[in-house]
Amino acid sequence: MRPFHYFISFVIWIISQIPMRGLYLLSDMMAPLLYRVIRYRRGVVFANLHNAFPGIGDKEIRRIARRFYRNFSDLILEVIRGRKISRNEIQSRIRFRNYEIIERLYSEKKSIIVSIGHCGNWEWMTMVLEMICPYRVFAVVKPMNDVYFESYLARIRRRFNTRGGLVPFKSTLKYMTRTRHELTIHVIAGDQTPTRDEINFWIMFLNQNTPVFLGIEKLARSFDQAVVFFDIQREGRGRYIVDIRLLTENPKDTTEGEITVKHVRALEEAIIRNPDNWLWSHRRWKHRKPYMEASETSH
């Protein structure tokens, strides 16, 4: 481990000991630092917002951006706090609406793929889901470039998960094949960006031609698993509500592209309702659709 990692580990350890009230005081100082001084991916954030909402004026775009940076600061510190937060406290901060959908699918012995976006605190949501539901819960994750931070985050993610685990993004098919005879939930972010070589489906998303993975749809149809969308919204600082929406419980009866369109539209609706709640610093539109792309890939 490099000296930089030792220093960061010490800082993270200190932050993880701070009570929640103090954590948000720290976030109030950190957010303007990220926004005005460090200007963390500020060009990306503003470009994404302007392109997604072309009819909104500059004043409103700036307001959404400032709120995004505050939410982003909260998220960073909440994830760090996940190292020490108790079971009772984290459960008290995540509320599920329409949870009876999960209970019914379990009683019918139907495994589930949960589609999420990078909204609210998806890390806390997955940790709580692992505690409360009878399924084996697996979070599909993209490894970080820094091995040390990847390992640190993995330890936090596994704190309360004794029956499921983390699935590397590119190994999802292999892991799902291994557990196909068990009742499982696989949580997959539906707003990841494919590489240029992986693009085979485009859709209009937030007013822009956007490439999306077909993985959720293909896995659901291959393993005959229900697809559910989790809309993770803030109720207050450090408090979230997860609105559960069933997209399909019979994926083999759907047409090609139908499930993908459904989960992308569900996410788009959630973002439009609360635009500051999404991860605007993500370089979601780094690929442009070729001018003469075959029309059947657009929806």
Buried (B, 14 or more C-beta within 10 A) or exposed (E): EEEEBEEBBEEBEEBBEBEBEEBBEBBEEBBBEBBEEEEBBBEBBBBBBEEBBEEBEEEEBEBBBBBBBBBBBBBBBBBBBBBBBEEEEBBEBBBBEEBEBBEEBBEEEBBBBBBBBBBBBBBBBBBBBBBEBEBBBBBBBEEEEBEBBBEBBBEBBBBBBEEBBBBEBEEBBEBBEEBEEEBBBBBBBBBBBBEEEBBEBBBEBBEBBBBBBBBBBBBBBBBEBBBBBBBBBBEEBBEBBBBBBBBBBEBEEBEEBBBBBBBBBBBBEBBEEBBBBBBBBBEBBEBEBEEEBEEEBBB
